[in-house]
Amino acid sequence: MHRSVEVTLEVRAAAVALLLPPGGAIGGRAGAWLHGVDLLPGGVSAGGSGTAMPIEVVIPPDAAMRSRAGITVRHAEPYPEEITRVRGVPVLTPLRIAFDLARAEPDLTEAVVIVDALARTRIRRHFTPAALAALAARHPGRRGVRRLPEIVALSDPLAESPMETRLRLLLVRSGLPQPVSQFEICEETGLLLARVDLAYPTAKLAIEYDGDNHDKRWMKDVLRQNEIFREGWQLRRYTKQAMYGAPELIVQEIARILRRAAAHRS
């Protein structure tokens, strides 16, 4: 490599691919990144600066390749259809990466985050949760495979961000009803006013996660919020600080609104 070239994750993946034996492919979180899905752990960089994440490769059981600095080798037999190419580099499909990462993730919520993120990107839908359950049936006996039905049951390919998934699971795993993801609020004429992260349509309650770029679109959000209020909806917005600092208060507030809406309807 010329010294002027930045050694990004993509460059490192292309270098690792030169060492792969036949039937091998890049998987794990590096493979997810190559598919356009950011599942890199905190503090890990995909660029030339910051902590570099070891690239995981999956090779056939009888292949000769050992782990070394920057490369983690895992022996498992991927089916040919579980390998694709991204910019010429052999990479496990999003479905197979979800299968591997989700069953290895000890935290149930984070396992669902993985599946949601890989099932659908902003570009296209990669797979349905049902396809993940079918893949599990092809690999019986693998470690963690018994957890997959519960993970699949909680997943939602309509989720558009990890924090949106975490907010949804906070509500559901606390005993509240399943909200509708990416719900469209329309006028009586059918004109679309807003698409919200989560909603309880019967209670006319919209719920949104406000990310780090919220301040940059503050005016647009205010106008959109007023349109939602005009149609008789309530809106609750939560930040990362609320999610991690006082999740029980979020659950209590949503539960209280749902109870009041139910009492009003009766």
Beta strands, then each sheet from edge to edge (+ up, - down):
strand 1: 25-26
strand 2: 44-45
strand 3: 51-52
strand 4: 55-59
strand 5: 71-75
strand 6: 83-86
strand 7: 89-92
strand 8: 180-186
strand 9: 192-200
strand 10: 205-209
strand 11: 234-238
sheet 1: 1+ 4- 5-
sheet 2: 2+ 3+
sheet 3: 6+ 7-
sheet 4: 8+ 9- 10+ 11+
end
